[in-house]
Amino acid sequence: MTSTNEHLISLIKELKTKSLTEKVKLWKRLAEDLSRSTRSRRIVNLIKIVEYAKPGETVVVPGKVLGLGEVTQKVDVAAYQFSISAVEKIKLAGGNTLSLWELMEKNPKANKVRIIG
């Protein structure tokens, strides 16, 4: 890992720890994805999230969510970063935005969580 971003480094360590303590492979996968270079990190537009999200599940993006597209359903999205327009559109549709830290706290077993990107 070549990142100098202390917040990102501590997030990756916590994801790996959570993966071991909770025995959930999703946390390890997110840590691996976030360990990649910034150029390799995923960037996902809302249009793709709305297309693949199912009711009652949380969508996770190991990268950045951008605001291209309209949110036509309530959707909860967790990501490393969000654009301002993406946050506004998700909240306007009645959904929630979560940091990866918040997702780990609220759903340590990663029930009904889907990675998109």
KEKE-3310 file (N, C-alpha, C; in steps of 0.2 Angstrom, whole numbers, plus 5000, padded with zeros to 4 digits):
npx = (5004:5003:4998:4997:4987:4981:4968:4963:4972:4970:4956:4957:4964:4955:4945:4950:4953:4939:4935:4941:4937:4923:4921:4918:4919:4917:4921:4935:4937:4933:4943:4954:4951:4951:4964:4971:4978:4974:4969:4965:4954:4936:4923:4907:4892:4876:4866:4869:4869:4856:4851:4855:4852:4843:4827:4828:4841:4859:4869:4886:4900:4917:4925:4921:4905:4896:4885:4878:4863:4846:4839:4827:4821:4820:4836:4850:4866:4883:4899:4917:4919:4908:4900:4894:4882:4877:4875:4864:4854:4852:4847:4836:4827:4824:4833:4848:4865:4880:4896:4910:4914:4903:4894:4901:4899:4885:4881:4889:4889:4887:4874:4863:4870:4878:4891:4895:4902)
npy = (4994:5011:5022:5039:5044:5045:5043:5034:5023:5019:5015:5004:4995:4993:4988:4975:4970:4969:4960:4948:4947:4946:4937:4939:4940:4951:4963:4961:4961:4974:4981:4976:4982:4996:4997:4998:5009:5026:5029:5017:5014:5012:5021:5026:5030:5036:5031:5018:5012:5013:5005:4992:4990:4982:4982:4985:4982:4987:4996:4996:5005:5004:5016:5031:5039:5046:5059:5057:5054:5049:5046:5035:5027:5023:5021:5014:5019:5016:5022:5026:5039:5053:5063:5079:5081:5068:5064:5073:5069:5056:5057:5065:5056:5049:5040:5034:5040:5033:5032:5021:5017:5020:5010:4998:4999:4999:4988:4975:4961:4962:4960:4959:4967:4974:4974:4986:4991)
npz = (5000:4995:4999:5007:5014:5029:5035:5025:5026:5040:5038:5029:5037:5048:5041:5037:5049:5054:5045:5049:5062:5062:5052:5039:5022:5013:5019:5018:5005:5001:5008:5000:4988:4990:4993:4981:4968:4967:4954:4950:4957:4960:4951:4951:4944:4948:4940:4937:4950:4953:4944:4947:4961:4974:4982:5000:5002:5005:4995:4991:4987:4983:4981:4973:4972:4959:4953:4941:4933:4938:4954:4957:4966:4984:4991:4999:5001:5003:5003:4999:4995:4990:4978:4979:4972:4971:4984:4987:4978:4982:4995:4992:4986:4997:5002:5011:5014:5018:5026:5024:5037:5045:5040:5043:5057:5059:5052:5055:5051:5038:5031:5018:5009:4994:4983:4971:4956)
capx = (5000:5008:4994:4999:4981:4980:4961:4962:4976:4966:4950:4959:4966:4949:4941:4954:4951:4932:4934:4943:4933:4916:4921:4914:4923:4915:4926:4942:4936:4933:4950:4958:4949:4953:4972:4973:4980:4968:4967:4961:4948:4930:4919:4901:4887:4869:4862:4871:4867:4848:4849:4857:4850:4837:4824:4830:4849:4863:4874:4893:4905:4924:4927:4917:4899:4895:4878:4875:4857:4841:4837:4820:4819:4824:4842:4855:4873:4889:4905:4922:4918:4902:4900:4889:4876:4875:4872:4858:4849:4850:4843:4830:4823:4822:4838:4854:4872:4884:4903:4911:4915:4896:4892:4904:4896:4878:4880:4895:4889:4886:4868:4860:4875:4880:4896:4894:4907)
capy = (5000:5016:5028:5042:5046:5042:5041:5028:5018:5016:5012:4998:4991:4992:4983:4969:4967:4967:4954:4942:4946:4944:4931:4942:4941:4957:4968:4960:4963:4981:4983:4975:4987:5002:4997:5000:5016:5030:5028:5010:5014:5013:5027:5024:5035:5034:5027:5011:5010:5012:4999:4985:4990:4979:4985:4983:4981:4993:4996:4998:5007:5005:5022:5037:5039:5052:5061:5056:5049:5051:5041:5034:5023:5023:5017:5016:5019:5017:5023:5029:5046:5055:5070:5083:5080:5061:5064:5077:5065:5050:5060:5068:5050:5045:5035:5036:5039:5030:5031:5014:5016:5019:5003:4993:4999:4997:4981:4971:4955:4964:4957:4962:4972:4972:4979:4989:4995)
capz = (5000:4995:5001:5013:5017:5036:5035:5021:5029:5045:5036:5027:5043:5051:5036:5037:5056:5054:5041:5053:5069:5060:5047:5033:5016:5010:5022:5016:4998:5001:5010:4994:4982:4993:4993:4975:4967:4966:4947:4949:4962:4956:4951:4949:4943:4951:4936:4938:4957:4953:4939:4951:4968:4975:4988:5006:5003:5004:4990:4993:4981:4986:4978:4973:4969:4956:4953:4935:4933:4943:4959:4956:4972:4990:4990:5004:4998:5007:4999:5002:4993:4986:4975:4982:4969:4972:4991:4987:4974:4986:5000:4989:4985:5003:5004:5015:5012:5024:5025:5026:5044:5047:5037:5048:5064:5059:5049:5055:5047:5031:5029:5012:5006:4988:4980:4964:4953)
cpx = (5005:5004:4997:4993:4980:4973:4960:4966:4972:4960:4952:4961:4960:4945:4944:4952:4944:4931:4936:4939:4926:4915:4917:4919:4922:4920:4933:4942:4937:4940:4955:4957:4951:4961:4975:4975:4973:4965:4963:4955:4942:4926:4913:4896:4880:4865:4863:4869:4859:4847:4850:4854:4844:4834:4827:4837:4853:4868:4881:4897:4912:4927:4923:4911:4898:4887:4875:4869:4852:4840:4829:4817:4823:4830:4847:4862:4878:4895:4911:4922:4911:4903:4894:4882:4873:4872:4865:4852:4847:4845:4836:4825:4822:4828:4843:4860:4876:4892:4904:4912:4908:4893:4894:4901:4889:4877:4886:4895:4888:4880:4865:4864:4878:4885:4894:4900:4912)
cpy = (5006:5023:5032:5045:5042:5039:5034:5022:5015:5013:5005:4993:4989:4987:4976:4966:4965:4961:4947:4941:4944:4939:4933:4943:4948:4963:4967:4962:4970:4984:4982:4980:4994:5003:4999:5007:5020:5030:5022:5010:5015:5019:5025:5029:5032:5030:5020:5008:5009:5006:4992:4985:4986:4982:4981:4981:4987:4991:4999:4999:5008:5010:5027:5036:5046:5053:5060:5051:5052:5045:5040:5030:5024:5018:5019:5015:5020:5017:5026:5037:5047:5062:5073:5082:5073:5061:5068:5072:5059:5052:5062:5062:5046:5040:5038:5036:5037:5030:5023:5012:5015:5012:4998:4993:4997:4990:4977:4965:4956:4961:4962:4968:4969:4977:4980:4993:4991)
cpz = (5000:4997:5007:5016:5023:5037:5032:5024:5035:5044:5033:5032:5046:5047:5037:5044:5057:5050:5045:5059:5067:5055:5041:5027:5013:5013:5019:5008:4997:5003:5004:4989:4984:4993:4986:4974:4966:4959:4946:4953:4958:4957:4948:4949:4946:4947:4936:4945:4956:4949:4943:4958:4969:4982:4995:5007:5002:4999:4992:4987:4984:4981:4978:4969:4966:4954:4946:4935:4939:4948:4959:4962:4978:4990:4996:5001:5003:5002:5002:5001:4989:4984:4979:4979:4970:4979:4990:4983:4978:4991:4998:4988:4991:5006:5009:5012:5018:5022:5027:5033:5047:5046:5042:5055:5064:5056:5049:5051:5040:5028:5024:5010:4999:4985:4973:4962:4949)
residu = (MET:THR:SER:THR:ASN:GLU:HIS:LEU:ILE:SER:LEU:ILE:LYS:GLU:LEU:LYS:THR:LYS:SER:LEU:THR:GLU:LYS:VAL:LYS:LEU:TRP:LYS:ARG:LEU:ALA:GLU:ASP:LEU:SER:ARG:SER:THR:ARG:SER:ARG:ARG:ILE:VAL:ASN:LEU:ILE:LYS:ILE:VAL:GLU:TYR:ALA:LYS:PRO:GLY:GLU:THR:VAL:VAL:VAL:PRO:GLY:LYS:VAL:LEU:GLY:LEU:GLY:GLU:VAL:THR:GLN:LYS:VAL:ASP:VAL:ALA:ALA:TYR:GLN:PHE:SER:ILE:SER:ALA:VAL:GLU:LYS:ILE:LYS:LEU:ALA:GLY:GLY:ASN:THR:LEU:SER:LEU:TRP:GLU:LEU:MET:GLU:LYS:ASN:PRO:LYS:ALA:ASN:LYS:VAL:ARG:ILE:ILE:GLY)
# end
